[in-house]
Each structure stands twice: as structure tokens, then as C-alpha cells.
């Protein structure tokens, strides 16, 4: 796994933190899941 730095707007960070707390998971895990779903949808559109 690679470590990356990205700038995320504060309202999105706040939403991510709220969801992470509700699910008792790290924000990083939510971001990984969201990116994986996005890539999956984009590949399905392209294929």
C-alpha cells in the first residue's frame, strides 16, 4: 500500500469523520472503500 496526501474540502472531511465514528472504522478505510467503488464503476462504464 502506498501513502498519499490529498487535499479534501472541510465539509467532506467532517462527513467522513461522522460516518467513520458511526461505523467505528478509520476515515482512511472509508476513503479506500469509496475509491475502490468509484474505480469499479468507472471500469464498468468503460468496458
Secondary structure in CASP SS format (residue, H / E / C, confidence):
PFRMAT SS
TARGET T0000
AUTHOR 0000-0000-0000
METHOD secondary structure of the structure
MODEL  1
X C 1.00
X C 1.00
X C 1.00
X C 1.00
X C 1.00
X C 1.00
X C 1.00
X C 1.00
X C 1.00
X H 1.00
X H 1.00
X H 1.00
X H 1.00
X H 1.00
X H 1.00
X H 1.00
X H 1.00
X H 1.00
X H 1.00
X H 1.00
X H 1.00
X H 1.00
X H 1.00
X C 1.00
X C 1.00
X C 1.00
X H 1.00
X H 1.00
X H 1.00
X H 1.00
X H 1.00
X H 1.00
X H 1.00
X H 1.00
X H 1.00
X H 1.00
X H 1.00
X H 1.00
X H 1.00
X H 1.00
X H 1.00
X H 1.00
X H 1.00
X H 1.00
X H 1.00
X H 1.00
X C 1.00
END
